[in-house]
Amino acid sequence: MESRIAVEWVPIGAVKLNPKNPRVNDQAVAAVKASIDRFGFRQPLVANRKTKLIEAGNTRYKAARELGLTEVPVIWVSDDKLTAIAYGIADNRTHEFSSWDEEELAKQLRVLEQEDMLFASAFGEKELRELLERAEQIGRRAFLMEIDPLYTDVIVSRWEAFTGKKAGRKAARGRR
């Protein structure tokens, strides 16, 4: 097993898609393409030095091709056939064991929303609306002081457009 990794930028033709990759990923290519286009390549491919087959990163490779990139970052490994199969499956499977802290995610998405950066989150409009609605259902509320009515109106109208709900006015009981 290799204990140190080194990333090498290579011509895109120096590595090949794994034709036996069991992960169906074509539907993810557009989101990965947008991420690479926005942030650059931040996660290298993992490819077998001998076979040149990609063990991890087939979707990133497809996105790079669609972007017309001529080079991709690669970590070369010397896995035997069984290790290559096991690693490829594990790489695709292990992310499925994690979940989101939806309240914290909603907070961070709201930060992006304030800066008109939601498009960079890789969440679709419907997913965002559902996520923020679920976060609201756990009791989160916004209390706005109308210091600047125009600014408050902008906040409220953005919230209404995003959630599809109509905001209402309520007196804050027990708050001073």
N, CA, C and O atoms as a DFTB+ gen file, in Angstrom:
704 C
 N C O
     1  1       0.843      -1.179       0.000
     2  2       0.000       0.000       0.000
     3  2       0.887       1.240       0.000
     4  3       1.886       1.305       0.716
     5  1       0.510       2.212      -0.805
     6  2       1.276       3.453      -0.893
     7  2       0.889       4.357       0.269
     8  3      -0.295       4.524       0.560
     9  1       1.871       4.933       0.928
    10  2       1.565       5.751       2.093
    11  2       1.599       7.246       1.789
    12  3       1.050       8.039       2.553
    13  1       2.222       7.635       0.709
    14  2       2.275       9.052       0.337
    15  2       1.584       9.221      -1.011
    16  3       1.634       8.350      -1.880
    17  1       0.942      10.370      -1.149
    18  2       0.304      10.639      -2.435
    19  2       0.939      11.869      -3.062
    20  3       1.409      12.775      -2.374
    21  1       0.938      11.870      -4.366
    22  2       1.430      13.018      -5.121
    23  2       0.468      13.231      -6.280
    24  3       0.091      12.290      -6.978
    25  1       0.089      14.448      -6.465
    26  2      -0.821      14.786      -7.550
    27  2       0.012      15.221      -8.751
    28  3       0.930      16.034      -8.634
    29  1      -0.327      14.667      -9.892
    30  2       0.379      14.992     -11.134
    31  2      -0.653      15.443     -12.176
    32  3      -1.666      14.774     -12.378
    33  1      -0.396      16.561     -12.826
    34  2      -1.266      17.011     -13.908
    35  2      -0.819      16.293     -15.179
    36  3       0.349      16.358     -15.563
    37  1      -1.764      15.606     -15.828
    38  2      -1.433      14.829     -17.025
    39  2      -2.407      15.184     -18.146
    40  3      -3.502      15.676     -17.874
    41  1      -2.027      14.943     -19.398
    42  2      -2.984      15.136     -20.498
    43  2      -4.227      14.282     -20.250
    44  3      -4.127      13.153     -19.769
    45  1      -5.377      14.818     -20.575
    46  2      -6.628      14.122     -20.277
    47  2      -6.692      12.740     -20.932
    48  3      -7.361      11.843     -20.420
    49  1      -6.008      12.569     -22.045
    50  2      -5.986      11.275     -22.713
    51  2      -5.078      10.244     -22.060
    52  3      -5.044       9.089     -22.485
    53  1      -4.338      10.653     -21.028
    54  2      -3.416       9.733     -20.354
    55  2      -4.142       8.776     -19.406
    56  3      -3.571       7.779     -18.966
    57  1      -5.402       9.083     -19.094
    58  2      -6.217       8.205     -18.254
    59  2      -7.482       7.838     -19.008
    60  3      -7.884       8.529     -19.944
    61  1      -8.112       6.736     -18.588
    62  2      -9.310       6.262     -19.286
    63  2     -10.426       5.981     -18.295
    64  3     -10.183       5.559     -17.164
    65  1     -11.663       6.225     -18.739
    66  2     -12.821       5.840     -17.932
    67  2     -12.773       4.339     -17.690
    68  3     -12.336       3.569     -18.545
    69  1     -13.223       3.944     -16.529
    70  2     -13.323       2.522     -16.227
    71  2     -14.616       2.005     -16.845
    72  3     -15.695       2.378     -16.384
    73  1     -14.546       1.157     -17.876
    74  2     -15.771       0.689     -18.534
    75  2     -16.623      -0.203     -17.630
    76  3     -17.794      -0.443     -17.922
    77  1     -16.042      -0.695     -16.537
    78  2     -16.787      -1.548     -15.608
    79  2     -17.215      -0.799     -14.348
    80  3     -17.609      -1.421     -13.362
    81  1     -17.142       0.522     -14.374
    82  2     -17.580       1.311     -13.218
    83  2     -19.068       1.065     -12.991
    84  3     -19.877       1.365     -13.870
    85  1     -19.452       0.521     -11.821
    86  2     -20.859       0.218     -11.591
    87  2     -21.698       1.442     -11.207
    88  3     -22.923       1.349     -11.128
    89  1     -21.066       2.557     -10.973
    90  2     -21.793       3.763     -10.570
    91  2     -22.350       4.442     -11.812
    92  3     -21.607       4.780     -12.733
    93  1     -23.664       4.639     -11.828
    94  2     -24.326       5.350     -12.920
    95  2     -24.241       6.835     -12.562
    96  3     -24.860       7.281     -11.596
    97  1     -23.479       7.591     -13.338
    98  2     -23.186       8.958     -12.928
    99  2     -23.473      10.034     -13.961
   100  3     -23.171      11.202     -13.720
   101  1     -24.039       9.681     -15.089
   102  2     -24.255      10.693     -16.129
   103  2     -25.112      11.862     -15.649
   104  3     -24.905      12.999     -16.073
   105  1     -26.070      11.587     -14.769
   106  2     -26.940      12.659     -14.274
   107  2     -26.188      13.634     -13.365
   108  3     -26.679      14.734     -13.113
   109  1     -25.019      13.256     -12.871
   110  2     -24.236      14.124     -11.985
   111  2     -23.204      14.964     -12.729
   112  3     -22.620      15.878     -12.147
   113  1     -22.974      14.674     -13.991
   114  2     -21.903      15.347     -14.730
   115  2     -22.125      16.856     -14.801
   116  3     -21.171      17.616     -14.637
   117  1     -23.336      17.306     -15.035
   118  2     -23.589      18.749     -15.158
   119  2     -23.244      19.485     -13.866
   120  3     -22.640      20.557     -13.906
   121  1     -23.621      18.920     -12.723
   122  2     -23.322      19.567     -11.440
   123  2     -21.821      19.574     -11.174
   124  3     -21.286      20.575     -10.697
   125  1     -21.143      18.485     -11.473
   126  2     -19.694      18.417     -11.271
   127  2     -18.993      19.364     -12.233
   128  3     -18.016      20.020     -11.873
   129  1     -19.492      19.428     -13.441
   130  2     -18.934      20.351     -14.437
   131  2     -19.052      21.799     -13.940
   132  3     -18.100      22.574     -14.040
   133  1     -20.214      22.152     -13.409
   134  2     -20.413      23.509     -12.889
   135  2     -19.480      23.774     -11.708
   136  3     -18.947      24.875     -11.568
   137  1     -19.284      22.768     -10.866
   138  2     -18.397      22.923      -9.716
   139  2     -16.946      23.125     -10.163
   140  3     -16.258      24.014      -9.662
   141  1     -16.488      22.307     -11.095
   142  2     -15.110      22.456     -11.586
   143  2     -14.949      23.794     -12.291
   144  3     -13.924      24.458     -12.135
   145  1     -15.945      24.192     -13.060
   146  2     -15.881      25.470     -13.765
   147  2     -15.815      26.631     -12.771
   148  3     -15.098      27.607     -12.993
   149  1     -16.559      26.520     -11.688
   150  2     -16.633      27.594     -10.680
   151  2     -15.408      27.617      -9.764
   152  3     -14.838      28.678      -9.508
   153  1     -15.004      26.432      -9.269
   154  2     -13.982      26.359      -8.232
   155  2     -12.644      25.799      -8.698
   156  3     -11.664      25.843      -7.955
   157  1     -12.593      25.277      -9.914
   158  2     -11.385      24.612     -10.381
   159  2     -11.381      23.159      -9.930
   160  3     -12.280      22.719      -9.213
   161  1     -10.375      22.428     -10.349
   162  2     -10.240      21.014      -9.987
   163  2      -9.660      20.947      -8.586
   164  3      -8.488      21.268      -8.392
   165  1     -10.448      20.541      -7.613
   166  2      -9.983      20.484      -6.223
   167  2      -9.872      19.062      -5.696
   168  3      -9.405      18.843      -4.578
   169  1     -10.296      18.108      -6.490
   170  2     -10.224      16.711      -6.080
   171  2      -9.694      15.911      -7.270
   172  3     -10.377      15.771      -8.285
   173  1      -8.485      15.392      -7.142
   174  2      -7.887      14.695      -8.286
   175  2      -8.548      13.349      -8.571
   176  3      -9.264      12.789      -7.741
   177  1      -8.283      12.861      -9.763
   178  2      -8.696      11.509     -10.128
   179  2      -7.705      10.542      -9.480
   180  3      -6.569      10.908      -9.181
   181  1      -8.149       9.317      -9.269
   182  2      -7.251       8.254      -8.824
   183  2      -7.236       7.240      -9.962
   184  3      -8.275       6.691     -10.329
   185  1      -6.047       6.994     -10.518
   186  2      -5.940       6.096     -11.673
   187  2      -4.819       5.085     -11.458
   188  3      -3.836       5.345     -10.765
   189  1      -5.003       3.934     -12.074
   190  2      -4.024       2.860     -11.969
   191  2      -2.862       3.154     -12.921
   192  3      -3.057       3.374     -14.116
   193  1      -1.666       3.153     -12.368
   194  2      -0.473       3.481     -13.154
   195  2      -0.283       2.528     -14.338
   196  3       0.133       2.953     -15.416
   197  1      -0.585       1.244     -14.140
   198  2      -0.359       0.237     -15.181
   199  2      -1.466       0.257     -16.244
   200  3      -1.176       0.293     -17.440
   201  1      -2.726       0.233     -15.811
   202  2      -3.840       0.120     -16.766
   203  2      -4.331       1.471     -17.279
   204  3      -4.995       1.544     -18.313
   205  1      -4.003       2.543     -16.550
   206  2      -4.460       3.914     -16.846
   207  2      -5.957       4.093     -16.607
   208  3      -6.515       5.141     -16.932
   209  1      -6.619       3.062     -16.033
   210  2      -8.046       3.150     -15.749
   211  2      -8.288       3.970     -14.482
   212  3      -7.544       3.871     -13.506
   213  1      -9.340       4.775     -14.522
   214  2      -9.711       5.584     -13.364
   215  2     -10.389       4.680     -12.338
   216  3     -11.344       3.972     -12.655
   217  1      -9.885       4.713     -11.108
   218  2     -10.493       3.959     -10.013
   219  2     -11.485       4.827      -9.247
   220  3     -12.477       4.323      -8.721
   221  1     -11.221       6.122      -9.186
   222  2     -12.114       7.074      -8.525
   223  2     -12.054       8.381      -9.298
   224  3     -10.975       8.913      -9.562
   225  1     -13.226       8.891      -9.656
   226  2     -13.261      10.172     -10.356
   227  2     -13.802      10.116     -11.767
   228  3     -13.557      11.031     -12.554
   229  1     -14.536       9.059     -12.109
   230  2     -15.090       8.960     -13.459
   231  2     -15.993      10.146     -13.804
   232  3     -15.973      10.631     -14.935
   233  1     -16.780      10.611     -12.838
   234  2     -17.679      11.745     -13.099
   235  2     -16.867      13.023     -13.316
   236  3     -17.180      13.820     -14.201
   237  1     -15.836      13.212     -12.514
   238  2     -14.969      14.396     -12.693
   239  2     -14.295      14.351     -14.059
   240  3     -14.146      15.384     -14.712
   241  1     -13.889      13.166     -14.493
   242  2     -13.256      13.013     -15.805
   243  2     -14.243      13.401     -16.917
   244  3     -13.887      14.142     -17.834
   245  1     -15.481      12.899     -16.832
   246  2     -16.493      13.242     -17.846
   247  2     -16.739      14.754     -17.870
   248  3     -16.860      15.354     -18.938
   249  1     -16.812      15.363     -16.681
   250  2     -17.035      16.809     -16.598
   251  2     -15.855      17.570     -17.217
   252  3     -16.050      18.558     -17.925
   253  1     -14.637      17.104     -16.945
   254  2     -13.441      17.747     -17.509
   255  2     -13.461      17.676     -19.029
   256  3     -13.127      18.650     -19.704
   257  1     -13.849      16.531     -19.566
   258  2     -13.957      16.385     -21.031
   259  2     -14.963      17.378     -21.598
   260  3     -14.693      18.055     -22.591
   261  1     -16.142      17.457     -20.946
   262  2     -17.175      18.390     -21.427
   263  2     -16.711      19.847     -21.342
   264  3     -17.104      20.675     -22.163
   265  1     -15.884      20.152     -20.359
   266  2     -15.353      21.512     -20.226
   267  2     -14.235      21.792     -21.226
   268  3     -13.801      22.934     -21.376
   269  1     -13.773      20.753     -21.904
   270  2     -12.696      20.920     -22.866
   271  2     -11.324      21.050     -22.226
   272  3     -10.402      21.585     -22.840
   273  1     -11.180      20.563     -20.991
   274  2      -9.879      20.633     -20.331
   275  2      -8.890      19.715     -21.039
   276  3      -9.263      18.646     -21.522
   277  1      -7.657      20.127     -21.097
   278  2      -6.626      19.316     -21.754
   279  2      -5.799      18.529     -20.755
   280  3      -5.133      17.561     -21.122
   281  1      -5.836      18.941     -19.481
   282  2      -5.112      18.233     -18.428
   283  2      -6.026      18.020     -17.231
   284  3      -6.953      18.792     -16.984
   285  1      -5.737      16.943     -16.489
   286  2      -6.474      16.640     -15.262
   287  2      -5.478      16.248     -14.174
   288  3      -4.414      15.708     -14.478
   289  1      -5.812      16.515     -12.905
   290  2      -4.934      16.096     -11.816
   291  2      -5.184      14.625     -11.489
   292  3      -6.330      14.181     -11.405
   293  1      -4.101      13.881     -11.307
   294  2      -4.214      12.441     -11.072
   295  2      -3.314      12.026      -9.913
   296  3      -2.185      12.499      -9.782
   297  1      -3.826      11.152      -9.093
   298  2      -3.013      10.427      -8.121
   299  2      -2.862       9.030      -8.704
   300  3      -3.853       8.325      -8.897
   301  1      -1.640       8.633      -8.983
   302  2      -1.380       7.318      -9.553
   303  2      -1.242       6.289      -8.433
   304  3      -0.586       6.538      -7.422
   305  1      -1.875       5.120      -8.631
   306  2      -1.756       4.015      -7.686
   307  2      -1.349       2.759      -8.452
   308  3      -1.482       2.687      -9.674
   309  1      -0.865       1.797      -7.727
   310  2      -0.434       0.527      -8.350
   311  2      -1.243      -0.631      -7.780
   312  3      -0.683      -1.640      -7.353
   313  1      -2.554      -0.479      -7.778
   314  2      -3.433      -1.497      -7.203
   315  2      -3.514      -2.731      -8.087
   316  3      -3.471      -2.645      -9.315
   317  1      -3.633      -3.886      -7.430
   318  2      -3.945      -5.095      -8.197
   319  2      -5.427      -5.034      -8.560
   320  3      -6.143      -4.148      -8.093
   321  1      -5.884      -5.959      -9.379
   322  2      -7.249      -5.925      -9.908
   323  2      -8.305      -5.907      -8.795
   324  3      -9.243      -5.111      -8.850
   325  1      -8.161      -6.774      -7.790
   326  2      -9.160      -6.839      -6.719
   327  2      -9.173      -5.573      -5.870
   328  3     -10.242      -5.098      -5.485
   329  1      -8.004      -5.025      -5.576
   330  2      -7.933      -3.780      -4.799
   331  2      -8.565      -2.638      -5.589
   332  3      -9.276      -1.809      -5.021
   333  1      -8.312      -2.591      -6.890
   334  2      -8.892      -1.540      -7.738
   335  2     -10.420      -1.627      -7.727
   336  3     -11.101      -0.605      -7.634
   337  1     -10.954      -2.838      -7.822
   338  2     -12.410      -3.014      -7.796
   339  2     -12.960      -2.582      -6.439
   340  3     -13.925      -1.820      -6.366
   341  1     -12.340      -3.074      -5.364
   342  2     -12.820      -2.764      -4.016
   343  2     -12.755      -1.266      -3.734
   344  3     -13.700      -0.697      -3.187
   345  1     -11.640      -0.620      -4.107
   346  2     -11.512       0.813      -3.855
   347  2     -12.537       1.609      -4.659
   348  3     -13.153       2.538      -4.136
   349  1     -12.718       1.250      -5.922
   350  2     -13.696       1.961      -6.751
   351  2     -15.099       1.901      -6.160
   352  3     -15.823       2.896      -6.148
   353  1     -15.469       0.730      -5.674
   354  2     -16.794       0.587      -5.050
   355  2     -16.845       1.367      -3.739
   356  3     -17.797       2.107      -3.490
   357  1     -15.824       1.200      -2.903
   358  2     -15.803       1.888      -1.606
   359  2     -15.844       3.406      -1.779
   360  3     -16.549       4.093      -1.040
   361  1     -15.098       3.930      -2.742
   362  2     -15.085       5.365      -2.973
   363  2     -16.475       5.884      -3.308
   364  3     -16.869       6.958      -2.852
   365  1     -17.212       5.130      -4.096
   366  2     -18.568       5.545      -4.468
   367  2     -19.576       5.314      -3.348
   368  3     -20.558       6.048      -3.236
   369  1     -19.346       4.320      -2.536
   370  2     -20.326       3.935      -1.515
   371  2     -20.192       4.713      -0.212
   372  3     -21.203       5.042       0.408
   373  1     -18.982       5.011       0.213
   374  2     -18.788       5.557       1.558
   375  2     -19.483       6.899       1.787
   376  3     -19.880       7.192       2.915
   377  1     -19.638       7.711       0.760
   378  2     -20.319       9.002       0.984
   379  2     -21.790       8.810       1.328
   380  3     -22.414       9.703       1.901
   381  1     -22.345       7.661       0.987
   382  2     -23.760       7.403       1.262
   383  2     -24.033       7.176       2.745
   384  3     -25.192       7.174       3.160
   385  1     -22.993       6.987       3.551
   386  2     -23.182       6.752       4.973
   387  2     -23.313       8.040       5.775
   388  3     -23.651       8.003       6.958
   389  1     -23.051       9.160       5.152
   390  2     -23.156      10.435       5.864
   391  2     -24.507      11.079       5.582
   392  3     -25.205      10.705       4.639
   393  1     -24.858      12.040       6.404
   394  2     -26.114      12.764       6.220
   395  2     -25.860      14.243       6.517
   396  3     -24.761      14.632       6.913
   397  1     -26.871      15.038       6.324
   398  2     -26.760      16.477       6.537
   399  2     -27.318      16.864       7.900
   400  3     -28.315      16.298       8.347
   401  1     -26.692      17.808       8.551
   402  2     -27.291      18.522       9.665
   403  2     -28.102      19.613       8.970
   404  3     -27.572      20.665       8.612
   405  1     -29.392      19.346       8.785
   406  2     -30.197      20.224       7.925
   407  2     -30.325      21.639       8.463
   408  3     -30.404      22.589       7.684
   409  1     -30.347      21.796       9.778
   410  2     -30.435      23.145      10.332
   411  2     -29.168      23.940      10.005
   412  3     -29.248      25.096       9.590
   413  1     -27.996      23.316      10.193
   414  2     -26.742      24.004       9.877
   415  2     -26.601      24.234       8.372
   416  3     -26.147      25.292       7.935
   417  1     -26.994      23.234       7.590
   418  2     -26.947      23.393       6.137
   419  2     -27.819      24.559       5.703
   420  3     -27.414      25.367       4.866
   421  1     -29.026      24.648       6.277
   422  2     -29.927      25.752       5.928
   423  2     -29.302      27.097       6.269
   424  3     -29.435      28.053       5.505
   425  1     -28.621      27.179       7.408
   426  2     -27.947      28.435       7.785
   427  2     -26.899      28.809       6.741
   428  3     -26.820      29.958       6.307
   429  1     -26.100      27.825       6.347
   430  2     -25.048      28.111       5.383
   431  2     -25.610      28.450       4.008
   432  3     -25.062      29.297       3.303
   433  1     -26.694      27.799       3.627
   434  2     -27.329      28.117       2.345
   435  2     -27.909      29.523       2.369
   436  3     -27.901      30.223       1.356
   437  1     -28.409      29.933       3.525
   438  2     -28.933      31.303       3.627
   439  2     -27.811      32.335       3.466
   440  3     -28.029      33.408       2.903
   441  1     -26.617      32.012       3.959
   442  2     -25.460      32.905       3.750
   443  2     -25.191      33.020       2.251
   444  3     -24.988      34.117       1.732
   445  1     -25.193      31.881       1.564
   446  2     -24.977      31.911       0.112
   447  2     -26.084      32.682      -0.589
   448  3     -25.831      33.421      -1.540
   449  1     -27.320      32.503      -0.111
   450  2     -28.464      33.188      -0.715
   451  2     -28.302      34.707      -0.609
   452  3     -28.603      35.431      -1.559
   453  1     -27.833      35.186       0.529
   454  2     -27.655      36.631       0.725
   455  2     -26.652      37.217      -0.260
   456  3     -26.726      38.397      -0.604
   457  1     -25.728      36.401      -0.706
   458  2     -24.700      36.866      -1.643
   459  2     -24.975      36.405      -3.075
   460  3     -24.098      36.478      -3.936
   461  1     -26.198      35.929      -3.323
   462  2     -26.582      35.412      -4.642
   463  2     -25.628      34.325      -5.131
   464  3     -25.227      34.319      -6.295
   465  1     -25.267      33.403      -4.231
   466  2     -24.336      32.324      -4.566
   467  2     -24.985      30.941      -4.437
   468  3     -24.273      29.937      -4.463
   469  1     -26.302      30.860      -4.301
   470  2     -26.949      29.554      -4.154
   471  2     -26.670      28.639      -5.329
   472  3     -26.600      27.421      -5.165
   473  1     -26.511      29.211      -6.510
   474  2     -26.256      28.404      -7.709
   475  2     -25.015      27.542      -7.559
   476  3     -24.912      26.496      -8.200
   477  1     -24.067      27.961      -6.719
   478  2     -22.813      27.233      -6.551
   479  2     -22.930      26.069      -5.573
   480  3     -21.958      25.341      -5.373
   481  1     -24.093      25.878      -4.960
   482  2     -24.250      24.852      -3.923
   483  2     -24.532      23.464      -4.482
   484  3     -24.449      22.485      -3.740
   485  1     -24.859      23.349      -5.751
   486  2     -25.202      22.092      -6.412
   487  2     -26.571      21.565      -6.004
   488  3     -26.939      20.459      -6.400
   489  1     -27.337      22.325      -5.224
   490  2     -28.710      21.954      -4.915
   491  2     -29.631      22.581      -5.952
   492  3     -29.422      23.722      -6.363
   493  1     -30.639      21.846      -6.370
   494  2     -31.633      22.379      -7.291
   495  2     -32.624      23.257      -6.544
   496  3     -32.683      23.233      -5.315
   497  1     -33.399      24.028      -7.287
   498  2     -34.353      24.956      -6.674
   499  2     -35.368      24.233      -5.794
   500  3     -35.672      24.687      -4.690
   501  1     -35.890      23.115      -6.279
   502  2     -36.888      22.358      -5.502
   503  2     -36.264      21.810      -4.220
   504  3     -36.873      21.882      -3.153
   505  1     -35.054      21.265      -4.323
   506  2     -34.357      20.743      -3.133
   507  2     -34.126      21.842      -2.100
   508  3     -34.319      21.630      -0.903
   509  1     -33.713      23.012      -2.570
   510  2     -33.468      24.129      -1.664
   511  2     -34.743      24.538      -0.944
   512  3     -34.742      24.739       0.271
   513  1     -35.819      24.660      -1.689
   514  2     -37.097      25.062      -1.096
   515  2     -37.521      24.050      -0.032
   516  3     -37.917      24.439       1.067
   517  1     -37.440      22.741      -0.354
   518  2     -37.837      21.706       0.598
   519  2     -36.947      21.712       1.835
   520  3     -37.435      21.573       2.956
   521  1     -35.654      21.873       1.632
   522  2     -34.712      21.887       2.747
   523  2     -34.988      23.051       3.684
   524  3     -35.035      22.871       4.901
   525  1     -35.169      24.232       3.132
   526  2     -35.409      25.402       3.969
   527  2     -36.770      25.328       4.653
   528  3     -36.927      25.816       5.773
   529  1     -37.752      24.723       3.992
   530  2     -39.057      24.528       4.636
   531  2     -38.941      23.567       5.813
   532  3     -39.535      23.803       6.864
   533  1     -38.176      22.477       5.647
   534  2     -37.985      21.530       6.763
   535  2     -37.279      22.212       7.921
   536  3     -37.616      21.975       9.081
   537  1     -36.305      23.057       7.618
   538  2     -35.592      23.774       8.678
   539  2     -36.560      24.690       9.427
   540  3     -36.456      24.846      10.644
   541  1     -37.500      25.295       8.699
   542  2     -38.501      26.146       9.336
   543  2     -39.412      25.342      10.246
   544  3     -39.820      25.827      11.301
   545  1     -39.731      24.125       9.852
   546  2     -40.661      23.293      10.611
   547  2     -40.116      22.889      11.971
   548  3     -40.884      22.467      12.836
   549  1     -38.829      23.007      12.178
   550  2     -38.285      22.646      13.484
   551  2     -38.283      23.843      14.426
   552  3     -37.640      23.819      15.476
   553  1     -39.006      24.887      14.042
   554  2     -39.215      25.991      14.962
   555  2     -38.362      27.220      14.747
   556  3     -38.344      28.108      15.600
   557  1     -37.664      27.298      13.649
   558  2     -36.847      28.477      13.398
   559  2     -37.749      29.606      12.900
   560  3     -38.572      29.403      12.007
   561  1     -37.590      30.782      13.476
   562  2     -38.372      31.940      13.061
   563  2     -37.446      33.139      12.911
   564  3     -36.397      33.226      13.548
   565  1     -37.866      34.051      12.056
   566  2     -37.103      35.287      11.872
   567  2     -37.894      36.444      12.454
   568  3     -39.054      36.644      12.096
   569  1     -37.293      37.193      13.330
   570  2     -37.909      38.394      13.867
   571  2     -37.159      39.580      13.268
   572  3     -35.962      39.757      13.492
   573  1     -37.889      40.385      12.504
   574  2     -37.262      41.510      11.818
   575  2     -37.702      42.811      12.475
   576  3     -38.891      43.026      12.709
   577  1     -36.759      43.656      12.764
   578  2     -37.085      44.991      13.247
   579  2     -37.138      45.880      12.017
   580  3     -36.246      45.838      11.171
   581  1     -38.159      46.660      11.926
   582  2     -38.327      47.481      10.735
   583  2     -37.600      48.814      10.912
   584  3     -38.212      49.874      11.046
   585  1     -36.281      48.714      10.907
   586  2     -35.467      49.924      10.998
   587  2     -35.493      50.643       9.654
   588  3     -35.698      51.855       9.588
   589  1     -35.287      49.896       8.611
   590  2     -35.327      50.430       7.257
   591  2     -36.400      49.648       6.507
   592  3     -36.138      48.532       6.060
   593  1     -37.602      50.207       6.358
   594  2     -38.697      49.463       5.740
   595  2     -38.374      48.923       4.359
   596  3     -38.815      47.827       4.015
   597  1     -37.616      49.662       3.558
   598  2     -37.275      49.197       2.221
   599  2     -36.424      47.927       2.297
   600  3     -36.670      46.965       1.569
   601  1     -35.425      47.928       3.181
   602  2     -34.550      46.763       3.323
   603  2     -35.346      45.561       3.838
   604  3     -35.177      44.445       3.346
   605  1     -36.209      45.789       4.823
   606  2     -37.034      44.706       5.357
   607  2     -37.947      44.163       4.264
   608  3     -38.141      42.951       4.171
   609  1     -38.506      45.034       3.443
   610  2     -39.360      44.588       2.347
   611  2     -38.593      43.707       1.365
   612  3     -39.144      42.736       0.847
   613  1     -37.331      44.034       1.104
   614  2     -36.498      43.222       0.206
   615  2     -36.294      41.839       0.808
   616  3     -36.422      40.836       0.105
   617  1     -35.979      41.769       2.097
   618  2     -35.781      40.480       2.771
   619  2     -37.052      39.643       2.683
   620  3     -37.005      38.463       2.334
   621  1     -38.172      40.253       2.999
   622  2     -39.448      39.534       2.995
   623  2     -39.804      39.079       1.584
   624  3     -40.241      37.943       1.400
   625  1     -39.629      39.927       0.599
   626  2     -39.989      39.535      -0.767
   627  2     -39.084      38.421      -1.278
   628  3     -39.550      37.543      -2.006
   629  1     -37.802      38.434      -0.917
   630  2     -36.907      37.333      -1.307
   631  2     -37.347      36.027      -0.652
   632  3     -37.354      34.975      -1.291
   633  1     -37.717      36.104       0.634
   634  2     -38.176      34.907       1.337
   635  2     -39.451      34.378       0.669
   636  3     -39.578      33.173       0.450
   637  1     -40.382      35.260       0.348
   638  2     -41.631      34.837      -0.291
   639  2     -41.366      34.203      -1.652
   640  3     -41.964      33.181      -1.989
   641  1     -40.478      34.803      -2.431
   642  2     -40.155      34.250      -3.751
   643  2     -39.483      32.896      -3.616
   644  3     -39.740      31.994      -4.413
   645  1     -38.632      32.744      -2.626
   646  2     -37.889      31.498      -2.452
   647  2     -38.779      30.369      -1.945
   648  3     -38.684      29.240      -2.426
   649  1     -39.644      30.667      -0.978
   650  2     -40.468      29.615      -0.368
   651  2     -41.814      29.442      -1.052
   652  3     -42.449      28.396      -0.915
   653  1     -42.254      30.458      -1.786
   654  2     -43.587      30.392      -2.388
   655  2     -44.684      30.662      -1.375
   656  3     -45.859      30.473      -1.688
   657  1     -44.339      31.095      -0.175
   658  2     -45.304      31.397       0.886
   659  2     -45.479      32.893       1.020
   660  3     -44.648      33.673       0.555
   661  1     -46.558      33.281       1.654
   662  2     -46.831      34.689       1.911
   663  2     -46.445      34.996       3.351
   664  3     -46.903      34.321       4.273
   665  1     -45.612      35.998       3.548
   666  2     -45.202      36.396       4.895
   667  2     -46.330      37.155       5.561
   668  3     -47.108      37.835       4.893
   669  1     -46.419      37.044       6.856
   670  2     -47.438      37.766       7.615
   671  2     -46.791      38.574       8.724
   672  3     -45.645      38.336       9.105
   673  1     -47.549      39.536       9.233
   674  2     -47.050      40.348      10.345
   675  2     -47.664      39.832      11.639
   676  3     -48.872      39.619      11.739
   677  1     -46.807      39.642      12.611
   678  2     -47.264      39.234      13.934
   679  2     -46.520      40.061      14.954
   680  3     -45.336      40.360      14.801
   681  1     -47.225      40.416      15.977
   682  2     -46.557      41.103      17.076
   683  2     -45.760      40.065      17.860
   684  3     -46.262      38.978      18.144
   685  1     -44.567      40.388      18.196
   686  2     -43.723      39.466      18.959
   687  2     -44.146      39.531      20.414
   688  3     -43.881      40.514      21.105
   689  1     -44.806      38.476      20.875
   690  2     -45.264      38.439      22.270
   691  2     -44.106      38.091      23.188
   692  3     -43.326      37.182      22.900
   693  1     -43.997      38.803      24.272
   694  2     -42.991      38.499      25.277
   695  2     -41.591      38.910      24.864
   696  3     -40.627      38.554      25.543
   697  1     -41.453      39.629      23.800
   698  2     -40.117      40.079      23.374
   699  2     -40.052      41.596      23.478
   700  3     -41.032      42.286      23.195
   701  1     -38.944      42.092      23.867
   702  2     -38.769      43.548      23.956
   703  2     -37.505      43.951      23.274
   704  3     -37.174      45.136      23.237
